[in-house]
Each structure stands twice: as C-alpha cells, then as structure tokens.
Amino acid sequence: MTQIDQDLVQQLSLAEKAALVSGKDFWFTAGNQRVNLQRMMVTDGPSGLRKQASSADALGLNQSVTAVCFPASSLTACSFDRAGLTQLGTNLGEAARAEKVGVLLGPGINLKRSPLAGRNFEYFSEDPYLAGELAASYVNGVQQQGVGVSVKHFAANNRENQRFTMSSDMDERTLRELYLAPFEKVVKQSHPATIMCSYNAINGTLNSQNQRLLTQILRDEWGFDGLVMSDWGAVADHVAALKAGLDLEMPGKGDLSVQEIIDAVDAGELGIGTLNRAVVRVLRMVAKWQQPAGEVESYDLEAQHKYARQLAAKSMVLLQNNDQVLPLKADRSLAVLGALAKTPRYQGGGSSHVNAYRVVSPLEAIQAARPEVQFAAGYQLDQETVDDQQLQAAVNVAKSADQVVLFAGYPAERESEGFDKTSLSLPENQTKLIEAVAAVNEHVTVVLQNGAVVLMPWQHKIAGILETYLAGEAVGEATWDVLSGQVNPSGRLAETFPLRLADTPSTLTFNADPAREVYREGLFMGYRYYDKKQLPVAFPFGYGLSYTQFKYDELKLTVAGDHVDGQVRVTNTGDVAGTETVQIYVGNQASHIEKPVRTLAGFEQVTLEAGKSATVSFTLDQRAFSWYNPAKATWQLDSGSYLVAVGHDSRDLPLSQQVALTSDQDNAEPITSESYVGDLLHDPRAKQALETSGLAKTFEAIAGGQTTDDQMLLNMPLRAAVMVGATPEQVEAFLKRVN
C-alpha cells in the first residue's frame, strides 16, 4: 500500500469503507463526496457497448445507448487474427471512453466444453491457447484506450443451468491445462484491470469465496495486481468472499451490504486489514480507469460499423464449396430463401445484447447489388413446424433460379445467457426446407446464423455451406462480401463440429446433475477427445476453406535454449489472393502421462497473391511442451521427443518433424521398492547399483526373453523380485546404493 493509499484509507470511516466494497445503482462503484471520490461506471460490452444511462435491470434494453454491434466472439475467434482482435478492442475502448465508462465487462473466455452450453456464442473457443491469445489481444486494444476490462467468468463456468449453485468438479491437470490456462495467459500478458469471478463453484467451493482460486493462484502464482469483482449476484457470503480475495461485490445489496460488513468487523469476524485491502484495490481501480467528468463525447459510429463489416467477413468460415458453387456467378440468376435473410439473427441474448446502431440484413445487401434477386421466406421464425404453403413457394422460387442461397440457423429463443440448449438440430421447418430445395436445385449454398455448433445431416445434399455465426450489425454486407467473392474467406473453426451430439466428450455428464457438473472427460475435451478416439467429425477444429489453395513445404525446426524456432514455406497455388492461417501443433511423446495426441501451440497468418510464396516463422516456448504436474504443483517439461506438426487444421497437417528436448528440471521419479524391474533396466541411474547389488545378473537373465512369463516378470515391482531369485538383502543393498 502506497502512502497515498494509506492516507486516503485512514480518512474513511468503517461505514464508508464498507460502502466502497459493494456496487451502487447496478452499474456503478460507490462514490464519496466527503473525500471527493467520484463513482465509476462499468458496463457490459464483449461485442458492443451496452451502457444503460440510468439504473436498470440486468437485461433490459430501454435505457441502453446506441452502439455498434460487432460480431460475437464465436465468430471473431474464427479469424485467428490477433491484430484484428486488438482493433476490435480499440473500437470498444473508444466507445466506452466516449460514454464515460471506466471498465468494460468482457471478454468472456470460458471454454466451449459442451456445444449445448447456452452462452457459447459469447466465448472464443474449445482450445485454451487460442482463447488466451485472442483475449490478450482484445484486452490490449481496450486498455490502450484508457478503459479497463473485466475478464470473465473466472473460472470453469461452462454451463448455464443452475449456474449460481452448481459445482464444476474436475482434476487438477484438467483445471490447469484447460480451464485456467486462458485466464493465466491474459493476466500475464495483458494485465487486465479486473477479473470477474463466476457464479459456480469448483470442486465444491463457491468461486466468490474460493481463496485458492482468487488469491493463491490468481495473485500469488500469476502476479495479478488488479481488482476482483463478482458477477452480478454471485456473492453468497460477503464476509467470506472478502477473506478469500474478492474486492468488489456487484451489483451490491444497498444498505444491507454495508451493514453486514460493519457487523462482521465489530464482531471480529472480518479483520480491518482484510477490508482495507479490498478498499485500496477499489480506490486504485477508480483512480486509474475513471473517465474524466463531462458530457458524453462523440465518436465515429459509421467507421466502427465499417470495421464490424470487415471483421465479420474475414472471420466467416467456408465449410463446403462443392464444384466451386461460391463465389456466386454474376451472370446467373439468384434466389434467396429463408426468413433469416430478411430478419437476421446477428447477436446473442442476455447481458451481451446491444442496441445496434445500423443493422443491414443479408437480403438488403444482396438486393442492393442484385435488384432482380427473387426471395421467399420458406419458414417462420416464431415457430418450428412446417408451413407447407411457405415451403412450396420457396421450392418454386428455387426451381426457377440458377443459384440458391438459403439462410438457416437457431432462433434467438434457442440460445441465450441463463439456460442451456437441449438439441443441436435446426428447427424442423428449416431442415425440411433445405432438403426440399436441394431436391430441385444442385447449386444451393446454406448460410448459417447460429451462436454455436449445429448438426448438418443435410450436408451432402447441398453444394455450399458458409458459417457466419452471429455476425453483428453488418451481417448483411459481410455475408454478401464473401458470397460475391469481394472477400476471400479465411476464417477457421475455433470449435469442432461433431456428426452427432452423442459423439461429444461431455455427452454422458453435461447437465446430468443439477448440483454437480462432473468433468469426467478430463483433458480430452474438444478436438483433444475426437483425435484421441479417432472419431470422424463433420468439420475439425481449425478447419476452413478458401477460394484459393495453399501448399506447405520446407519445414525447419531449431531447438534454441528453452524454445523451438520454426519456419515453413507457404505457397498460394490458386488463382486469387488469399489469407492462410498456419497452425502449429505439438504432440508429447516424452511424458508417461495421460495426454492428447496433439495440442495447438501456435498460429500465424500470411496473405499471398496467386502463385506467390512466403516463409512463415514461429516460436514455440517451453510451455508448449509442458504439462501440469499436480504432485509438484508446477509445469513440467520432460526430456525426450516431441512431434511438431504444421498445416491447415487439427487433422490436415501435411508436415511434421521430431524435436528432442532436454529438460533442466529434475523430473525423474524416485527409485523405491515399488519401481518396476523393466523400468530399472532402462534407467541409467540404476545401472551401477544393479551391478554392485548383484541384481543385474538376475534381471538380465529374464530381460531378453520373449515368453509370456518373461514379460510378466519384467512388469513387476522391485519388492516382488524375490520371485525370480533376488534376495531381500540384494534389494536392500540396491536401494541403499541407488539413493
């Protein structure tokens, strides 16, 4: 605590301190006129500013200011574009600063453990490395504008049902390697102003009063020096939360919040030092991130809309393009089908909902370029049953057109904060329309508007599929940019699309128990699971097509101290310019532990004109080759071989190369009476002790055998070696010598 902090805290009464550790009027920190402390506003805004001008409910929009609605994180993650996410953050920070908002509540970086999770549209990926890299870039962009962020929801908030009370139960490696990893990266790389703790518990301890999570890991291990605030209503016991390391209860309970702190201090249940610690963190946050008083400033909404269009277009993922049905041919007639073309779903529900500045529908954008286009709704958005008359009218339009673009997706009622989905299928009226249109026209492209994974049993009946997720207010312009070929799609899936819900790794446990969400799949979540099981999928993690093609060659890897440097040459072998995302995966072949086949360890982008080549460089740090060892409470690098693979997606990796790494950590397991004979014969530490104890001859006599009995004897612990002729004295002498 600085002298300035000490002086200010000493001026405050107990009641004034108690007031500062709870929010006021839903979106503000507490002010204090006596010491000239102004209140500071925080507001939602992962995909667009959602400032409510006065006190309001959590979800209402009546008082929400007009702002540009950018693409949801489910889409922007598909850009694999660090610079693009920094620019998104810059735009959001600019809007927040102009509106006098001190802290923007976002980004959300929880992993997509189950495709049924209702809030997946607001999160980046199933992969912790990708989520962390993009989130760190986003945070940098916002905070460079003088606006703080609140990275959320810390941690393991991967389901919406019973989110206030359920416990996310998992082993330590799963927690560290998957669900904490994105937060760790953001904290260490981008130093966010605040972290928002989630509603749920982890292994039975509510996160808002989880000292291990909020203090030991976040602060003591990672070095976080900002403020920890609660999600709205996440605090069950304010005193316990303050002790655990929570600093600010949001939105606060008014006088009740103040009085409970006063009573706890007076009763000796809460130390004044603990309260002062939280007060200081609130004061520092306000001092650093409070926007200067005055009128709301203007900023260029039209320029931000233009960026929303650009970011959406570069993020869209071309999933299928049979017979080059896309880009659309200007000299052929075109039909547009689907109610979502006219009334698009462009953002998610709940706290991320934005009062959009200027929404342009796909139908508007297409008709502006192709006035003659035919349109039929084909289905109603407010119901899921088939309307035969509407369906037939759409089929008739499709029959008369050379090309068809059919818009489909989840209705808004299917995906939102606050509840989870029960199905990954499109509504029946949309599925029937796709099948009926595919039966009368060979040149059909389905454009999807959805927050998360959708099943596509009709995939092989149509020519093209364009995944646009929730593309923001410029959805129409961005979609037409890609369909028409003005933008060559370069998005890559940030999550795996399975063939069936039953194939998903958490299918047996997700939402099975209202009180506990058991992560039985452990480390094998997302592509880690599908690859380990060798399961076929609809579209793998990292997948995405282009209007051109890219070839890889000349992979070179160099071990340089504690990292590996790599280079690969990429060539655009097609006819148009395009952007390729070079993905780098690491397979651990050194460690004798549970481990995925491979994990994403890096990615780089390169834009090339047709026929041109470029060398792409990358660096893999020690963490890319490490695993978390709970027994030692540290990240461990083992000496041995690792496979570095480079390519287009998690399953299309044309180049790979082994690298041998030598660890300077002492990772060897101790040799005891429980050590196995077969392992001792290959352990250089044991060689001399085996000789001097006389065990070498006994073990070597069976080591070369190939019989079942020989193999069985090698697979026994040292303490059982008396069965093959060793004496207890020899075993004791060996252990004494080797240790």
Secondary structure, DSSP 8 states (H G I E B T S, - for coil): --HHHHHHHHHS-HHHHHHHTB-BTTTB---BGGGTB---BEEE-SSS---BSSS--SS--TTB-EE-----HHHHGGG--HHHHHHHHHHHHHHHHHTT-SEEE--B------TT-TTGGGS--S-HHHHHHHHHHHHHHHHTTT-EEEEEEETT----TTTTT-EEE--HHHIIIIISHHHHHHHHHH--SEEEE-SSEETTEEGGG-HIIIIIIIIIIT---SEEEE-TT--S-HHHHHHHT--BBSS--THHHHHHHHHHHHTTSS-HHHHHHHHHHHHHHHHHH---SSS-----HHHHHHHHHHHHHHH-EEEEEGGG--S--TTS-EEEE-HHHHS---S-SSTT--EES----HHHHHHHH-TT-EEE--S-TT--S--HHHHHHHHHHHHT-SEEEEEEE--GGGSBTTB--S--S--HHHHHHHHHHHTT-S-EEEEEE-SS----TTGGGSSEEEE--S--TTHHHHHHHHHTTSS------SS-B-S-GGGSTTTTTTTS-SSEEE-TTTT--THHHHHHHT---SB-TT--B-SS-EEEEEEEEEEETTEEEEEEEEEE-SSS-EEEEEEEEEEE-S--S---S-EEEEEEEEEE-TT-EEEEEEEE-GGGG-EEETTTTEEE--SEEEEEEEESBTTB--EEEEEEE---S-------TTSBHHHHTT-TTTHHHHHHHTHHHHHHHHHT--SHHHHHHHTSBGGGGGGGT--HHHHHHHHHHH-
